[in-house]
């Protein structure tokens, strides 16, 4: 699968602890070898929103968009290490 990571996601990820970043890297590696996002544990489709998914890592949520060819890792919907909600 082709994956594009948006700059906003990267800027928040860099503020997270190294252990959390490692968890994300493991999921990223899994995403590279599957055909659909929902094949990876912790990713669920958002009801009523075709092509949009949530990725759960510990208590954090990440918004994903899949157009059938490319997966966009957009932004944190919630980051347990920050006091802001982006949802």
Secondary structure, DSSP 8 states (H G I E B T S, - for coil): -EEEE-HHHHHHHTTS-HHHHHHHHHHHHHHHH-SSGGGSTTEEE-TT-TTEEEEEETTEEEEEEE-SSEEEEEEEEE-TTSS-B--
